[in-house]
């Protein structure tokens, strides 16, 4: 694992912890599961560009779900 992957993994995992805690307080399954996905997905991706792309998409999921639900 190179330095860029490690730093991006820390960034997205930290954001995921925030999403998870916020979703737990609001009792919102979509936000909580997105937080869990943000915490876990960096373990499975080895490309820095793909890691950032998937992380940004996952961060947008709760906003998009709230808009259409």
PyMOL Python script that loads the backbone (N, CA, C, O; Angstrom):
from pymol import cmd

cmd.read_pdbstr("""\
ATOM      1  N   UNK A   1       0.858  -1.179   0.000  1.00  0.00           N
ATOM      2  CA  UNK A   1       0.000   0.000   0.000  1.00  0.00           C
ATOM      3  C   UNK A   1       0.903   1.242   0.000  1.00  0.00           C
ATOM      4  O   UNK A   1       1.803   1.362   0.832  1.00  0.00           O
ATOM      5  N   UNK A   2       0.663   2.132  -0.910  1.00  0.00           N
ATOM      6  CA  UNK A   2       1.501   3.328  -0.954  1.00  0.00           C
ATOM      7  C   UNK A   2       0.909   4.439  -0.080  1.00  0.00           C
ATOM      8  O   UNK A   2      -0.175   4.288   0.483  1.00  0.00           O
ATOM      9  N   UNK A   3       1.618   5.526   0.021  1.00  0.00           N
ATOM     10  CA  UNK A   3       1.241   6.609   0.925  1.00  0.00           C
ATOM     11  C   UNK A   3      -0.080   7.256   0.541  1.00  0.00           C
ATOM     12  O   UNK A   3      -0.890   7.569   1.414  1.00  0.00           O
ATOM     13  N   UNK A   4      -0.308   7.458  -0.741  1.00  0.00           N
ATOM     14  CA  UNK A   4      -1.559   8.095  -1.180  1.00  0.00           C
ATOM     15  C   UNK A   4      -2.760   7.247  -0.797  1.00  0.00           C
ATOM     16  O   UNK A   4      -3.761   7.775  -0.313  1.00  0.00           O
ATOM     17  N   UNK A   5      -2.675   5.943  -1.007  1.00  0.00           N
ATOM     18  CA  UNK A   5      -3.781   5.061  -0.642  1.00  0.00           C
ATOM     19  C   UNK A   5      -4.037   5.092   0.861  1.00  0.00           C
ATOM     20  O   UNK A   5      -5.184   5.109   1.306  1.00  0.00           O
ATOM     21  N   UNK A   6      -2.979   5.100   1.619  1.00  0.00           N
ATOM     22  CA  UNK A   6      -3.112   5.129   3.073  1.00  0.00           C
ATOM     23  C   UNK A   6      -3.771   6.417   3.553  1.00  0.00           C
ATOM     24  O   UNK A   6      -4.664   6.379   4.399  1.00  0.00           O
ATOM     25  N   UNK A   7      -3.344   7.535   3.028  1.00  0.00           N
ATOM     26  CA  UNK A   7      -3.922   8.815   3.441  1.00  0.00           C
ATOM     27  C   UNK A   7      -5.383   8.939   3.014  1.00  0.00           C
ATOM     28  O   UNK A   7      -6.215   9.404   3.794  1.00  0.00           O
ATOM     29  N   UNK A   8      -5.706   8.528   1.780  1.00  0.00           N
ATOM     30  CA  UNK A   8      -7.102   8.583   1.336  1.00  0.00           C
ATOM     31  C   UNK A   8      -7.970   7.624   2.147  1.00  0.00           C
ATOM     32  O   UNK A   8      -9.125   7.932   2.441  1.00  0.00           O
ATOM     33  N   UNK A   9      -7.424   6.467   2.507  1.00  0.00           N
ATOM     34  CA  UNK A   9      -8.177   5.516   3.332  1.00  0.00           C
ATOM     35  C   UNK A   9      -8.488   6.117   4.701  1.00  0.00           C
ATOM     36  O   UNK A   9      -9.586   5.930   5.226  1.00  0.00           O
ATOM     37  N   UNK A  10      -7.541   6.827   5.272  1.00  0.00           N
ATOM     38  CA  UNK A  10      -7.760   7.476   6.570  1.00  0.00           C
ATOM     39  C   UNK A  10      -8.819   8.569   6.441  1.00  0.00           C
ATOM     40  O   UNK A  10      -9.685   8.700   7.306  1.00  0.00           O
ATOM     41  N   UNK A  11      -8.752   9.348   5.373  1.00  0.00           N
ATOM     42  CA  UNK A  11      -9.727  10.429   5.165  1.00  0.00           C
ATOM     43  C   UNK A  11     -11.136   9.864   5.038  1.00  0.00           C
ATOM     44  O   UNK A  11     -12.050  10.309   5.733  1.00  0.00           O
ATOM     45  N   UNK A  12     -11.314   8.883   4.151  1.00  0.00           N
ATOM     46  CA  UNK A  12     -12.660   8.359   3.930  1.00  0.00           C
ATOM     47  C   UNK A  12     -13.164   7.542   5.114  1.00  0.00           C
ATOM     48  O   UNK A  12     -14.365   7.537   5.385  1.00  0.00           O
ATOM     49  N   UNK A  13     -12.286   6.858   5.818  1.00  0.00           N
ATOM     50  CA  UNK A  13     -12.713   6.138   7.016  1.00  0.00           C
ATOM     51  C   UNK A  13     -13.148   7.107   8.117  1.00  0.00           C
ATOM     52  O   UNK A  13     -14.113   6.838   8.832  1.00  0.00           O
ATOM     53  N   UNK A  14     -12.448   8.218   8.255  1.00  0.00           N
ATOM     54  CA  UNK A  14     -12.841   9.223   9.250  1.00  0.00           C
ATOM     55  C   UNK A  14     -14.193   9.838   8.907  1.00  0.00           C
ATOM     56  O   UNK A  14     -15.032  10.036   9.786  1.00  0.00           O
ATOM     57  N   UNK A  15     -14.398  10.135   7.648  1.00  0.00           N
ATOM     58  CA  UNK A  15     -15.698  10.652   7.219  1.00  0.00           C
ATOM     59  C   UNK A  15     -16.774   9.597   7.454  1.00  0.00           C
ATOM     60  O   UNK A  15     -17.890   9.926   7.856  1.00  0.00           O
ATOM     61  N   UNK A  16     -16.446   8.339   7.208  1.00  0.00           N
ATOM     62  CA  UNK A  16     -17.377   7.245   7.441  1.00  0.00           C
ATOM     63  C   UNK A  16     -17.781   7.110   8.900  1.00  0.00           C
ATOM     64  O   UNK A  16     -18.936   6.809   9.200  1.00  0.00           O
ATOM     65  N   UNK A  17     -16.841   7.331   9.806  1.00  0.00           N
ATOM     66  CA  UNK A  17     -17.176   7.299  11.240  1.00  0.00           C
ATOM     67  C   UNK A  17     -18.160   8.419  11.566  1.00  0.00           C
ATOM     68  O   UNK A  17     -19.106   8.220  12.329  1.00  0.00           O
ATOM     69  N   UNK A  18     -17.937   9.588  10.990  1.00  0.00           N
ATOM     70  CA  UNK A  18     -18.865  10.698  11.199  1.00  0.00           C
ATOM     71  C   UNK A  18     -20.252  10.389  10.657  1.00  0.00           C
ATOM     72  O   UNK A  18     -21.253  10.661  11.319  1.00  0.00           O
ATOM     73  N   UNK A  19     -20.319   9.820   9.449  1.00  0.00           N
ATOM     74  CA  UNK A  19     -21.610   9.433   8.871  1.00  0.00           C
ATOM     75  C   UNK A  19     -22.297   8.397   9.759  1.00  0.00           C
ATOM     76  O   UNK A  19     -23.497   8.491  10.016  1.00  0.00           O
ATOM     77  N   UNK A  20     -21.537   7.414  10.224  1.00  0.00           N
ATOM     78  CA  UNK A  20     -22.111   6.351  11.042  1.00  0.00           C
ATOM     79  C   UNK A  20     -22.694   6.902  12.343  1.00  0.00           C
ATOM     80  O   UNK A  20     -23.809   6.543  12.724  1.00  0.00           O
ATOM     81  N   UNK A  21     -21.954   7.763  13.017  1.00  0.00           N
ATOM     82  CA  UNK A  21     -22.438   8.339  14.274  1.00  0.00           C
ATOM     83  C   UNK A  21     -23.662   9.220  14.027  1.00  0.00           C
ATOM     84  O   UNK A  21     -24.628   9.172  14.788  1.00  0.00           O
ATOM     85  N   UNK A  22     -23.621  10.016  12.976  1.00  0.00           N
ATOM     86  CA  UNK A  22     -24.759  10.880  12.636  1.00  0.00           C
ATOM     87  C   UNK A  22     -25.986  10.042  12.276  1.00  0.00           C
ATOM     88  O   UNK A  22     -27.098  10.359  12.699  1.00  0.00           O
ATOM     89  N   UNK A  23     -25.793   8.985  11.507  1.00  0.00           N
ATOM     90  CA  UNK A  23     -26.909   8.108  11.155  1.00  0.00           C
ATOM     91  C   UNK A  23     -27.480   7.387  12.353  1.00  0.00           C
ATOM     92  O   UNK A  23     -28.684   7.138  12.414  1.00  0.00           O
ATOM     93  N   UNK A  24     -26.637   7.052  13.300  1.00  0.00           N
ATOM     94  CA  UNK A  24     -27.116   6.392  14.521  1.00  0.00           C
ATOM     95  C   UNK A  24     -27.938   7.358  15.373  1.00  0.00           C
ATOM     96  O   UNK A  24     -28.964   6.973  15.935  1.00  0.00           O
ATOM     97  N   UNK A  25     -27.492   8.601  15.467  1.00  0.00           N
ATOM     98  CA  UNK A  25     -28.245   9.590  16.247  1.00  0.00           C
ATOM     99  C   UNK A  25     -29.588   9.907  15.613  1.00  0.00           C
ATOM    100  O   UNK A  25     -30.583  10.086  16.315  1.00  0.00           O
ATOM    101  N   UNK A  26     -29.621   9.977  14.276  1.00  0.00           N
ATOM    102  CA  UNK A  26     -30.865  10.287  13.570  1.00  0.00           C
ATOM    103  C   UNK A  26     -31.704   9.056  13.288  1.00  0.00           C
ATOM    104  O   UNK A  26     -32.817   9.167  12.776  1.00  0.00           O
ATOM    105  N   UNK A  27     -31.180   7.883  13.619  1.00  0.00           N
ATOM    106  CA  UNK A  27     -31.829   6.596  13.361  1.00  0.00           C
ATOM    107  C   UNK A  27     -32.169   6.469  11.878  1.00  0.00           C
ATOM    108  O   UNK A  27     -33.281   6.094  11.507  1.00  0.00           O
ATOM    109  N   UNK A  28     -31.182   6.791  11.040  1.00  0.00           N
ATOM    110  CA  UNK A  28     -31.339   6.739   9.587  1.00  0.00           C
ATOM    111  C   UNK A  28     -30.449   5.627   9.043  1.00  0.00           C
ATOM    112  O   UNK A  28     -29.222   5.695   9.115  1.00  0.00           O
ATOM    113  N   UNK A  29     -31.100   4.602   8.495  1.00  0.00           N
ATOM    114  CA  UNK A  29     -30.365   3.439   8.015  1.00  0.00           C
ATOM    115  C   UNK A  29     -29.463   3.770   6.834  1.00  0.00           C
ATOM    116  O   UNK A  29     -28.358   3.236   6.744  1.00  0.00           O
ATOM    117  N   UNK A  30     -29.902   4.633   5.929  1.00  0.00           N
ATOM    118  CA  UNK A  30     -29.112   4.966   4.734  1.00  0.00           C
ATOM    119  C   UNK A  30     -27.801   5.653   5.110  1.00  0.00           C
ATOM    120  O   UNK A  30     -26.749   5.312   4.570  1.00  0.00           O
ATOM    121  N   UNK A  31     -27.854   6.602   6.014  1.00  0.00           N
ATOM    122  CA  UNK A  31     -26.638   7.310   6.427  1.00  0.00           C
ATOM    123  C   UNK A  31     -25.715   6.381   7.203  1.00  0.00           C
ATOM    124  O   UNK A  31     -24.500   6.396   7.008  1.00  0.00           O
ATOM    125  N   UNK A  32     -26.294   5.580   8.076  1.00  0.00           N
ATOM    126  CA  UNK A  32     -25.498   4.656   8.881  1.00  0.00           C
ATOM    127  C   UNK A  32     -24.811   3.610   8.003  1.00  0.00           C
ATOM    128  O   UNK A  32     -23.633   3.316   8.209  1.00  0.00           O
ATOM    129  N   UNK A  33     -25.520   3.047   7.032  1.00  0.00           N
ATOM    130  CA  UNK A  33     -24.909   2.038   6.163  1.00  0.00           C
ATOM    131  C   UNK A  33     -23.879   2.659   5.221  1.00  0.00           C
ATOM    132  O   UNK A  33     -22.884   2.018   4.885  1.00  0.00           O
ATOM    133  N   UNK A  34     -24.110   3.905   4.791  1.00  0.00           N
ATOM    134  CA  UNK A  34     -23.108   4.595   3.980  1.00  0.00           C
ATOM    135  C   UNK A  34     -21.837   4.824   4.794  1.00  0.00           C
ATOM    136  O   UNK A  34     -20.732   4.672   4.274  1.00  0.00           O
ATOM    137  N   UNK A  35     -21.988   5.184   6.049  1.00  0.00           N
ATOM    138  CA  UNK A  35     -20.824   5.347   6.919  1.00  0.00           C
ATOM    139  C   UNK A  35     -20.041   4.060   7.065  1.00  0.00           C
ATOM    140  O   UNK A  35     -18.810   4.068   7.038  1.00  0.00           O
ATOM    141  N   UNK A  36     -20.749   2.956   7.221  1.00  0.00           N
ATOM    142  CA  UNK A  36     -20.088   1.664   7.328  1.00  0.00           C
ATOM    143  C   UNK A  36     -19.372   1.310   6.019  1.00  0.00           C
ATOM    144  O   UNK A  36     -18.266   0.770   6.038  1.00  0.00           O
ATOM    145  N   UNK A  37     -20.003   1.614   4.893  1.00  0.00           N
ATOM    146  CA  UNK A  37     -19.374   1.365   3.597  1.00  0.00           C
ATOM    147  C   UNK A  37     -18.121   2.230   3.424  1.00  0.00           C
ATOM    148  O   UNK A  37     -17.112   1.763   2.894  1.00  0.00           O
ATOM    149  N   UNK A  38     -18.185   3.493   3.873  1.00  0.00           N
ATOM    150  CA  UNK A  38     -17.015   4.373   3.776  1.00  0.00           C
ATOM    151  C   UNK A  38     -15.869   3.885   4.659  1.00  0.00           C
ATOM    152  O   UNK A  38     -14.699   4.080   4.327  1.00  0.00           O
ATOM    153  N   UNK A  39     -16.195   3.263   5.759  1.00  0.00           N
ATOM    154  CA  UNK A  39     -15.157   2.731   6.640  1.00  0.00           C
ATOM    155  C   UNK A  39     -14.494   1.502   6.016  1.00  0.00           C
ATOM    156  O   UNK A  39     -13.281   1.328   6.133  1.00  0.00           O
ATOM    157  N   UNK A  40     -15.274   0.658   5.360  1.00  0.00           N
ATOM    158  CA  UNK A  40     -14.764  -0.631   4.903  1.00  0.00           C
ATOM    159  C   UNK A  40     -14.218  -0.660   3.473  1.00  0.00           C
ATOM    160  O   UNK A  40     -13.325  -1.457   3.186  1.00  0.00           O
ATOM    161  N   UNK A  41     -14.720   0.174   2.578  1.00  0.00           N
ATOM    162  CA  UNK A  41     -14.343   0.035   1.173  1.00  0.00           C
ATOM    163  C   UNK A  41     -12.866   0.259   0.863  1.00  0.00           C
ATOM    164  O   UNK A  41     -12.381  -0.338  -0.098  1.00  0.00           O
ATOM    165  N   UNK A  42     -12.105   1.083   1.612  1.00  0.00           N
ATOM    166  CA  UNK A  42     -10.687   1.259   1.254  1.00  0.00           C
ATOM    167  C   UNK A  42      -9.858  -0.027   1.349  1.00  0.00           C
ATOM    168  O   UNK A  42      -8.785  -0.109   0.751  1.00  0.00           O
ATOM    169  N   UNK A  43     -10.334  -1.017   2.083  1.00  0.00           N
ATOM    170  CA  UNK A  43      -9.600  -2.276   2.191  1.00  0.00           C
ATOM    171  C   UNK A  43      -9.621  -3.069   0.886  1.00  0.00           C
ATOM    172  O   UNK A  43      -8.782  -3.947   0.687  1.00  0.00           O
ATOM    173  N   UNK A  44     -10.554  -2.774   0.007  1.00  0.00           N
ATOM    174  CA  UNK A  44     -10.740  -3.588  -1.183  1.00  0.00           C
ATOM    175  C   UNK A  44     -10.286  -2.924  -2.482  1.00  0.00           C
ATOM    176  O   UNK A  44     -10.366  -3.551  -3.538  1.00  0.00           O
ATOM    177  N   UNK A  45      -9.815  -1.683  -2.443  1.00  0.00           N
ATOM    178  CA  UNK A  45      -9.437  -0.956  -3.649  1.00  0.00           C
ATOM    179  C   UNK A  45      -7.953  -0.604  -3.588  1.00  0.00           C
ATOM    180  O   UNK A  45      -7.475  -0.055  -2.596  1.00  0.00           O
ATOM    181  N   UNK A  46      -7.227  -0.927  -4.669  1.00  0.00           N
ATOM    182  CA  UNK A  46      -5.779  -0.706  -4.710  1.00  0.00           C
ATOM    183  C   UNK A  46      -5.349   0.445  -5.603  1.00  0.00           C
ATOM    184  O   UNK A  46      -4.149   0.675  -5.753  1.00  0.00           O
ATOM    185  N   UNK A  47      -6.276   1.171  -6.196  1.00  0.00           N
ATOM    186  CA  UNK A  47      -5.960   2.272  -7.096  1.00  0.00           C
ATOM    187  C   UNK A  47      -6.408   3.573  -6.436  1.00  0.00           C
ATOM    188  O   UNK A  47      -7.558   3.681  -6.011  1.00  0.00           O
ATOM    189  N   UNK A  48      -5.524   4.554  -6.344  1.00  0.00           N
ATOM    190  CA  UNK A  48      -5.830   5.805  -5.643  1.00  0.00           C
ATOM    191  C   UNK A  48      -6.953   6.581  -6.320  1.00  0.00           C
ATOM    192  O   UNK A  48      -7.828   7.119  -5.643  1.00  0.00           O
ATOM    193  N   UNK A  49      -6.935   6.643  -7.648  1.00  0.00           N
ATOM    194  CA  UNK A  49      -7.985   7.371  -8.364  1.00  0.00           C
ATOM    195  C   UNK A  49      -9.342   6.717  -8.145  1.00  0.00           C
ATOM    196  O   UNK A  49     -10.334   7.408  -7.911  1.00  0.00           O
ATOM    197  N   UNK A  50      -9.392   5.402  -8.218  1.00  0.00           N
ATOM    198  CA  UNK A  50     -10.643   4.676  -8.003  1.00  0.00           C
ATOM    199  C   UNK A  50     -11.115   4.812  -6.559  1.00  0.00           C
ATOM    200  O   UNK A  50     -12.315   4.895  -6.300  1.00  0.00           O
ATOM    201  N   UNK A  51     -10.181   4.836  -5.630  1.00  0.00           N
ATOM    202  CA  UNK A  51     -10.516   5.010  -4.219  1.00  0.00           C
ATOM    203  C   UNK A  51     -11.200   6.353  -3.980  1.00  0.00           C
ATOM    204  O   UNK A  51     -12.207   6.426  -3.276  1.00  0.00           O
ATOM    205  N   UNK A  52     -10.655   7.406  -4.563  1.00  0.00           N
ATOM    206  CA  UNK A  52     -11.245   8.738  -4.415  1.00  0.00           C
ATOM    207  C   UNK A  52     -12.598   8.802  -5.103  1.00  0.00           C
ATOM    208  O   UNK A  52     -13.542   9.377  -4.560  1.00  0.00           O
ATOM    209  N   UNK A  53     -12.705   8.224  -6.279  1.00  0.00           N
ATOM    210  CA  UNK A  53     -13.963   8.240  -7.024  1.00  0.00           C
ATOM    211  C   UNK A  53     -15.075   7.515  -6.264  1.00  0.00           C
ATOM    212  O   UNK A  53     -16.175   8.048  -6.120  1.00  0.00           O
ATOM    213  N   UNK A  54     -14.801   6.328  -5.786  1.00  0.00           N
ATOM    214  CA  UNK A  54     -15.801   5.569  -5.037  1.00  0.00           C
ATOM    215  C   UNK A  54     -16.143   6.269  -3.724  1.00  0.00           C
ATOM    216  O   UNK A  54     -17.302   6.280  -3.310  1.00  0.00           O
ATOM    217  N   UNK A  55     -15.150   6.847  -3.076  1.00  0.00           N
ATOM    218  CA  UNK A  55     -15.400   7.573  -1.828  1.00  0.00           C
ATOM    219  C   UNK A  55     -16.316   8.761  -2.025  1.00  0.00           C
ATOM    220  O   UNK A  55     -17.224   8.988  -1.226  1.00  0.00           O
ATOM    221  N   UNK A  56     -16.086   9.518  -3.080  1.00  0.00           N
ATOM    222  CA  UNK A  56     -16.942  10.680  -3.356  1.00  0.00           C
ATOM    223  C   UNK A  56     -18.361  10.254  -3.722  1.00  0.00           C
ATOM    224  O   UNK A  56     -19.329  10.902  -3.325  1.00  0.00           O
ATOM    225  N   UNK A  57     -18.481   9.176  -4.471  1.00  0.00           N
ATOM    226  CA  UNK A  57     -19.820   8.671  -4.812  1.00  0.00           C
ATOM    227  C   UNK A  57     -20.544   8.212  -3.562  1.00  0.00           C
ATOM    228  O   UNK A  57     -21.723   8.514  -3.378  1.00  0.00           O
ATOM    229  N   UNK A  58     -19.849   7.485  -2.703  1.00  0.00           N
ATOM    230  CA  UNK A  58     -20.486   7.029  -1.461  1.00  0.00           C
ATOM    231  C   UNK A  58     -20.884   8.198  -0.560  1.00  0.00           C
ATOM    232  O   UNK A  58     -21.912   8.139   0.115  1.00  0.00           O
ATOM    233  N   UNK A  59     -20.079   9.253  -0.547  1.00  0.00           N
ATOM    234  CA  UNK A  59     -20.433  10.403   0.270  1.00  0.00           C
ATOM    235  C   UNK A  59     -21.691  11.093  -0.245  1.00  0.00           C
ATOM    236  O   UNK A  59     -22.411  11.720   0.532  1.00  0.00           O
ATOM    237  N   UNK A  60     -21.965  10.987  -1.540  1.00  0.00           N
ATOM    238  CA  UNK A  60     -23.136  11.631  -2.128  1.00  0.00           C
ATOM    239  C   UNK A  60     -24.402  10.788  -2.007  1.00  0.00           C
ATOM    240  O   UNK A  60     -25.499  11.308  -2.210  1.00  0.00           O
ATOM    241  N   UNK A  61     -24.282   9.529  -1.688  1.00  0.00           N
ATOM    242  CA  UNK A  61     -25.445   8.626  -1.654  1.00  0.00           C
ATOM    243  C   UNK A  61     -26.540   9.110  -0.697  1.00  0.00           C
ATOM    244  O   UNK A  61     -27.694   9.161  -1.122  1.00  0.00           O
ATOM    245  N   UNK A  62     -26.266   9.464   0.552  1.00  0.00           N
ATOM    246  CA  UNK A  62     -27.365   9.905   1.426  1.00  0.00           C
ATOM    247  C   UNK A  62     -28.080  11.147   0.910  1.00  0.00           C
ATOM    248  O   UNK A  62     -29.297  11.266   1.053  1.00  0.00           O
ATOM    249  N   UNK A  63     -27.343  12.063   0.319  1.00  0.00           N
ATOM    250  CA  UNK A  63     -27.964  13.276  -0.229  1.00  0.00           C
ATOM    251  C   UNK A  63     -28.885  12.926  -1.394  1.00  0.00           C
ATOM    252  O   UNK A  63     -29.993  13.452  -1.494  1.00  0.00           O
ATOM    253  N   UNK A  64     -28.430  12.046  -2.263  1.00  0.00           N
ATOM    254  CA  UNK A  64     -29.250  11.645  -3.391  1.00  0.00           C
ATOM    255  C   UNK A  64     -30.467  10.834  -2.944  1.00  0.00           C
ATOM    256  O   UNK A  64     -31.553  10.990  -3.502  1.00  0.00           O
ATOM    257  N   UNK A  65     -30.296   9.986  -1.959  1.00  0.00           N
ATOM    258  CA  UNK A  65     -31.429   9.192  -1.457  1.00  0.00           C
ATOM    259  C   UNK A  65     -32.465  10.084  -0.776  1.00  0.00           C
ATOM    260  O   UNK A  65     -33.664   9.841  -0.907  1.00  0.00           O
ATOM    261  N   UNK A  66     -32.027  11.098  -0.060  1.00  0.00           N
ATOM    262  CA  UNK A  66     -32.979  11.980   0.613  1.00  0.00           C
ATOM    263  C   UNK A  66     -33.728  12.843  -0.392  1.00  0.00           C
ATOM    264  O   UNK A  66     -34.865  13.242  -0.138  1.00  0.00           O
ATOM    265  N   UNK A  67     -33.107  13.135  -1.527  1.00  0.00           N
ATOM    266  CA  UNK A  67     -33.746  13.951  -2.547  1.00  0.00           C
ATOM    267  C   UNK A  67     -34.866  13.178  -3.258  1.00  0.00           C
ATOM    268  O   UNK A  67     -35.894  13.753  -3.619  1.00  0.00           O
ATOM    269  N   UNK A  68     -34.657  11.881  -3.453  1.00  0.00           N
ATOM    270  CA  UNK A  68     -35.614  11.098  -4.227  1.00  0.00           C
ATOM    271  C   UNK A  68     -36.546  10.252  -3.367  1.00  0.00           C
ATOM    272  O   UNK A  68     -37.381   9.527  -3.908  1.00  0.00           O
ATOM    273  N   UNK A  69     -36.428  10.325  -2.067  1.00  0.00           N
ATOM    274  CA  UNK A  69     -37.337   9.563  -1.199  1.00  0.00           C
ATOM    275  C   UNK A  69     -38.236  10.472  -0.418  1.00  0.00           C
ATOM    276  O   UNK A  69     -39.063  10.001   0.362  1.00  0.00           O
TER     277      UNK A  69
END
""", "prot")
cmd.dss("prot")
cmd.show_as("cartoon", "prot")
cmd.util.cbc("prot")
cmd.orient("prot")
